[in-house]
Amino acid sequence: MASAIQPKEPPQPLNHFFVGQDNRGCWTVRDERNLVGGCFVSKDAAVHFARQETNNAPGAVICMAESQRLSLDPLFGRRAAA
């Protein structure tokens, strides 16, 4: 008996997630499309969330430099303060 060959789904474009601290020192995660994110109690928790959201795709989670700040304002349609 012959089996049908299932066509592969086209690969989805990689959605990068950024991990960093906001101006108050809270650990934050935000995706590059500004659709998903949150505030976390530790860097480990933030990275864990980002890895789960990206199915551990290599290169999908980017940790920001300590000197950079990562705001969640774009998630809520607010402009970052200058």
N, C-alpha and C positions, 0 to 999 in steps of 0.2 A: 504494500500500500504506500503510495507516495504522499509526502507531507508538503503542505504549502509553505513557501518561503515568505516569511514576514519581512516587509520592507523596513529598513532602519529609519527611525525618526531623524530628521536633520539635527545636527548639534545646535544646542541653544548657545547664544552668545554669553560669554562669561560676565557675570555681574560682580564687580569688585566691591568689597566691604572695607571701610576704613575704620581703624581702631585708634583712639587717642583720648586725651583728656580735654574737658571743656575749661572755661575760665574759672570755674569753681573747684577744679581738680577731680571732678567726677569722671569715671571711665565711660566713654560713649562709643557707639558703633553706628555707622550710617553707610548705606549702600550708595553707589555712584549715581543712581537714578533718583535718589531722595524719596524712596518709597518705603523703606524698612530701616528701623534703627531703634535705639534705646539707650538707657542709662544703666550702668552696672556697678556693683559694689567693688569689683576688682578687675584688674587687667585680664586675669585668667578667665573670669566669667565672661568678659566682653569678647575675648578671642574664641572661647568655646562657642558662644552664640553665633559669631560670624562664620566659624568653620561648619557648624550645623547648617546654617542657611545656604552655604555654598557646596554642601556635600563633600567637604574636604578637597575641593578642586585646587590643584597646585597653583600658587600665585594669586589666588582670589582674595586673600586676606592681607591687607597692607597696614602695618603698624606705623603710625605717624611718629616723627621725631619729637622728643620731649619739648622742644622749643615751639612746636606748632600746636595750635588749639583746634579742636574739632567740635563745631557747634551743631546742635540738632535743629537750629532755626529753619534750615531749608525743608526739613520734614513737615514743618507746620506752616509753610508759606510765609515765613518772616524773613526779612533781610537781616544779615548779620550786622551788628553794630560796628562802626568804624573805629 
